[in-house]
């Protein structure tokens, strides 16, 4: 089961989940790129400094998903969707929404209802 995450909850959620996220973008030809970087919430947008490939994927406005894994296997992961853009060496991400996604089953195949 998933639970919505609103942007007004982000400061508290980032304290809970930490500031390290997997940032997922898609490049030309639909090739995904995943990087693990620290992010900062400035009250309006998330900012991070990924590599050139991620920044190229974002360009002026590209879709982006951030994944914050749960701290233990029984904790929901936080997934945030939004639009990112490159501003020099910084990715600026406007969060459109997110969810806390249920933990994976301990054993593959056990009650996996995606």
N, C-alpha and C positions, 0 to 999 in steps of 0.2 A: 504494500500500500504506500502511496505517495502523499506527502503533505505539502501544500503550496508554501513558497517563500516569497515574501514581498520585499521590495527594496528598503522599506523602512525597518525591516528586521536584520538587514545585512550587518550593521555594526555588531550586534549581539551574536549573530551567527558566525562572524569571522573570529570573534573571541573564542567561541565554542570549537570551531573547526580549524583555526589557525589560518595563516596567510599563504600557505603553499598550495597551489592548485595545478592540476593538469589542464592546459589550455589546448582546446581542439579547434583547428581551422581546416579549411579545405582549399587546396590550390587548383591550378589549372588541370583540366582533365579529371577533376573529382578526386584527386589524391589527398587523403587526410594527412594532417601533420599534428603530432601531439608533443608538447613540451611541458616540462615541470618547472614552474617559476614562482617566486613570491609575488603576491599582489597587494596593492594598497587601495583602500576605499577612501576617497576624499570627500565623501558626503554626497557626491553626484555621480561619479563614475569610478570604475576600477582601473588601475594603472599597473602595468608591468613592463619589464624589459626583456622580451624574448629575443630570439635571433632573427636574422634577416629573412629566413624562409617564412616564419610566422608573420612578420611585418608585411612581406610581399603578398601573402595570402589575404591579409586584411585590406591592404590598399587604402582607398578612401572610405570604404564602408563594406565590411564583409561579415558574414555570420560567424559567431564564435560560441563555443560552449566551454564552461569551466567546471571541472570535476574536483570536488573536495571529498576525498575518501573519509569514511567514518574512522574514528580513532581505534576502534576494536571491531572484530567481525560482527558483533551484534548491534552496531550503531548504524543508523541511516547515513547514506552519503548525500552530500548537497550538490545538486546540479543546477547551474545557472546558465541561461541562454540570453544572448544579446547580439549586439552589433559592435564590431570593433573597427578602429581606424588607426593607421600608423601616423604618429606625430614625431618625426625624427626617429630616435631609437626607442621610443616608448609606444606601447599599445594602449590605446584609450578605449575602454569597453563600457558601453551603455547597457546596463542589465535590463532586459525586458521582463524577466520573471524567472522563477526557479521552483524546484521541488526538493524535498528531502525524500530520497528514494530508499525503499526497504532494503535491508541487508540481503546479501546472497545467501542461499541455503548452505549449510556447512558441507553437505555431501551433494555432489552434482546429481541433478534429477530429483532431489527432495523438494517437493512443494514449490517448484519454480514456475510461477505464473506471471510471465512478463506480458 
